[in-house]
Amino acid sequence: MMAARLIQLCDTVGTLYMMNNKQELIQYYRWLRQYGLNDSHSGNASIRDNDTIWVTPTGACADTLHEDQLVACYLDGHTGEGASLDAPLHIQVYQANPQANAVLHSHGPHTVALTLNGEDFQPIDFEGQYYFQTVPVINIDYQDYVTQAPARVAAKLAEQPITVVRGHGVYAQAASLNLAYKWTCSLELSAKTAFIARLAGKA
């Protein structure tokens, strides 16, 4: 009897833990929209729970997304029905980097604008240099994005916390959603600082 109750308790705790993780995923995805790093329906996000990867659905609206809309994908490469177009990319990031537990994809306008030249981004501010030094920029022809991006982004994020696909957006990985969000915000602020410095003739 006691063993059965213990198993039931563990199952309950596990369910609550996953619910909290899914709620957290939605919160950070919503913040990307709220603070101008995505529009209402752009970008995507995921968290890893052992071999299960919860991914935002394709066409998700950050303002109205609910937990039951998140799509389960798996480390073996299987993508759930309705998952984001980037779901294979998220899976490959986790396959390439076992330390990663969260991936965020965003479209910070200053970052995207300043990397349209296809060159790696080098922050000019102290914080940016402290965290990144150089942010790799991946050049992929738009028509080849779906086929090439998963492997190429995963290869960069196996060694780096963040990378940019030219003309498209930012991908960040970390051991937690909080840290992936921090990398995303820090890069955009560095890009904004560089943009303002250029306008002021200081860079």
Residue pairs with C-beta under 8 A, 6 or more apart in sequence:
18 49
19 67
21 47
21 49
21 54
22 47
22 54
22 67
22 70
23 67
24 47
24 177
25 45
25 46
25 47
25 54
25 56
25 70
25 102
25 177
26 65
26 66
26 67
26 70
28 45
28 104
28 177
28 178
28 180
28 181
29 43
29 44
29 45
29 56
29 60
29 62
29 65
29 104
30 62
30 63
30 65
31 181
32 38
32 43
32 45
32 62
32 104
32 106
32 181
32 184
33 39
33 40
33 43
33 62
33 63
34 62
35 185
36 108
36 109
37 43
37 106
37 107
37 108
37 170
37 184
37 185
37 188
38 62
38 106
38 107
39 107
40 61
40 62
40 63
41 59
41 60
41 61
41 62
42 107
42 169
43 62
43 104
43 105
43 106
43 107
43 169
44 55
44 56
44 60
44 84
44 85
44 86
44 87
44 90
44 105
45 55
45 56
45 102
45 103
45 104
45 105
45 177
46 53
46 54
46 55
46 56
46 73
46 87
46 90
46 102
46 103
47 53
47 54
47 101
47 102
47 177
48 75
48 94
48 100
48 101
48 102
51 74
51 75
51 76
52 72
52 73
52 74
52 75
53 72
53 73
53 74
53 75
53 87
53 90
53 91
53 94
54 70
54 71
54 72
54 73
55 70
55 71
55 72
55 73
55 79
55 80
55 83
55 84
55 86
55 87
55 90
56 65
56 69
56 70
56 71
56 84
57 65
57 69
57 70
57 71
57 82
57 83
57 84
58 82
58 83
58 84
58 85
60 69
60 84
71 79
71 80
71 81
71 82
71 83
71 84
71 87
72 80
73 79
73 80
73 83
73 87
73 90
73 91
74 91
75 91
75 94
75 95
77 88
77 91
77 95
79 87
79 88
79 91
80 87
84 90
85 146
86 105
86 149
86 150
88 150
89 105
89 149
89 150
89 153
89 154
89 171
90 103
91 150
92 150
92 151
92 153
92 154
93 100
93 103
93 153
93 154
93 157
93 158
93 171
93 173
94 100
94 103
95 154
96 154
96 155
96 157
96 158
97 154
97 157
97 158
97 173
99 175
100 157
100 173
100 174
100 175
101 174
101 175
101 176
102 173
102 174
102 175
102 176
102 177
102 179
102 180
103 157
103 171
103 172
103 173
103 180
104 170
104 171
104 172
104 177
104 180
104 181
104 184
105 169
105 170
105 171
106 169
106 170
106 172
106 184
106 188
107 168
107 169
107 170
108 169
108 170
108 184
108 187
108 188
108 191
110 188
110 191
110 192
110 194
110 195
111 121
111 164
111 169
111 170
111 187
111 188
111 191
112 164
112 167
112 168
112 169
112 170
113 191
113 195
114 121
114 191
114 194
114 195
115 121
115 135
115 137
115 164
115 166
115 191
116 166
116 167
118 137
118 139
118 166
119 137
120 134
120 135
120 136
120 137
121 134
121 135
121 137
121 164
121 187
121 190
121 191
122 129
122 133
122 134
122 135
123 129
123 131
123 132
123 133
123 135
123 187
123 190
123 191
123 193
123 194
124 190
124 193
124 194
124 197
124 203
125 190
125 193
125 194
127 186
127 189
127 190
128 186
128 187
128 189
128 190
128 193
131 161
131 183
131 186
132 161
132 162
132 186
132 187
132 190
135 160
135 162
135 163
135 164
135 187
136 156
136 160
136 163
136 164
137 163
137 164
137 165
137 166
138 149
138 152
138 153
138 156
138 163
138 164
138 165
138 166
139 166
140 148
140 149
140 152
140 165
140 166
140 168
142 167
142 168
145 165
145 168
149 165
153 163
153 165
153 171
156 163
156 171
157 163
157 171
157 172
157 173
161 172
161 173
161 174
161 179
161 180
161 183
162 170
162 171
162 172
162 173
162 183
162 184
162 187
163 170
163 171
164 170
164 171
165 171
170 184
170 187
170 188
172 180
172 181
172 183
172 184
172 187
173 180
174 180
174 182
174 183
194 203
197 203
